[in-house]
Amino acid sequence: MLELRASKPAIIAAQLGATWAVGAIALPLVWRFLPVAAFGGGESGVVLVALLGALLVLAYLIVVIAATRRASALGATVIGRVLWALMVLCAGTAGWALGWAATDVAGLGVSRSELLSSLLGGIPFVLAAGMLLRGWRFSLTALGLSVVLIGTGVVVLRQESPEEFEARLAAAGVRRENTYVVAIPGYRPNGGRDYGRGLGDAGFLPENPDAIPPDRHITITAYDRLMVGEKMCGQPTAQDSRLTWGSCTAESGGLVYRNNEIVHGYQVPVGRRHVTVVGTPSVDHDLLRTAALNLRLATARELGAGQKQTGDYYAARIPGYAGQPTGIPAGMIYLPLDRTGIGAQSVAIQLYVTYADGEDVCFRATECTPDGVGLTYVRHEDTHGYAMRRGEVNVRLLGGLRIGKTPLRQATLNARPVTEEELRRTLPPLQPRHTIDRFRRWLRTF
């Protein structure tokens, strides 16, 4: 086999120069052929080209070590030369990939310059071969340089590049200019992203669950089908109603009171239909009985302009409650007149950030009053709060009617744009596309 006859320094220089060519010329050529292989043969074509390229580079390195065997202790035997070639190929390729990724993350633009790629691409292979040279000075120097470069690459890869951050923002549908955060004393984020320390960008609920009042509402729904053979206290059961199970009690006037863990109320036959009067557990029993005793078809005024009476809408006079038509099945829903007994909604707070151009913050408000320092107090049927212009956006915090004006006003003043670091912590990571991405995600766990 051919062996280079020259001085030891010349042989070392020849070996390192030849290994440098692997990263500077051979691997870039293989890399350029991969898209062509993918287009022509799909995944199998990529695997075939990659495998063929690896075998050719391995054969080339075996020739290199055979010609420069005196430069390395592994060059004395065939097995040693194959081992040398494998070690240089594997270590050099790993370093080449690490360097490529690290320089891209650092924004150095090496991968976009053919000259820089050629000059720097062979360094990992030179260092891999240098660690296997005879003489501890050569190998120790190569090892030290490798440790420094690997450490630098790891530090860089742990960081997130601006391009990656923008990609994460786009994937999550986040626009920094209209993402605001606020922390509200006594509240915790509920919905949206939780930035820690009570900071949220959407909904908020009281930290103490006992501060959330029970939901109070009543529905009146008519059904025209009965469940075959199903009765409660001698009364047949309307199919699809919410009073088909639980306990029952026969009461005076032919009424049957039904009660389960979720709702309670009455089922009353009216003509060919069976009309249910159903309340949440916090609704008073006597109130439901009163409603069941004065059922009637809803009037046009009760239905409002958007709904015509089809014979399916029944109503009742329920003190302290106001009704409105509801969806499928057709019926009426009654909510407390003061709007303070509608469960979590009456104590919840919501942060809204919208683009200000062309927006009227008073739209559909029952009250809209300026309140100094750029604030506007806004009240709707079920919520109230404040709006404030911040540059190109309107920032609003609206809460249930059980909440006083003062905390809503202060929260509106405290709301601020989210920081980049807060977004980095809370945005979900991008799905890894290749091994380097998975390696970088693993590095960030430390």
Salt bridges, closest charged atoms under 4 A:
GLU3 OE1 - ARG5 NH2 3.87
GLU3 OE1 - ARG69 NE 3.89
GLU3 OE2 - ARG70 NE 3.86
GLU114 OE2 - ARG32 NH2 3.41
GLU160 OE2 - ARG168 NE 2.63
GLU160 OE1 - ARG424 NH1 2.41
GLU164 OE2 - ARG440 NH1 2.62
GLU164 OE1 - ARG444 NH2 3.85
GLU166 OE2 - ARG176 NH2 2.29
GLU177 OE2 - ARG175 NH1 3.74
ASP201 OD2 - ARG193 NH2 3.18
ASP215 OD2 - HIS217 ND1 3.11
ASP240 OD2 - ARG225 NH2 3.48
GLU251 OE2 - HIS285 NE2 3.16
GLU251 OE1 - ARG289 NH1 2.72
GLU302 OE2 - ARG296 NH2 2.75
ASP312 OD1 - ARG273 NH2 2.79
GLU359 OE2 - ARG396 NH2 2.63
ASP371 OD2 - ARG409 NE 3.09
GLU381 OE2 - ARG339 NH2 2.50
ASP382 OD1 - ARG339 NE 3.06
GLU420 OE1 - ARG176 NH1 3.26
GLU420 OE2 - ARG424 NH2 2.92
GLU422 OE2 - ARG197 NH2 3.97
GLU422 OE2 - ARG416 NH2 2.68
ASP437 OD2 - ARG433 NE 3.30
ASP437 OD2 - HIS434 NE2 3.77
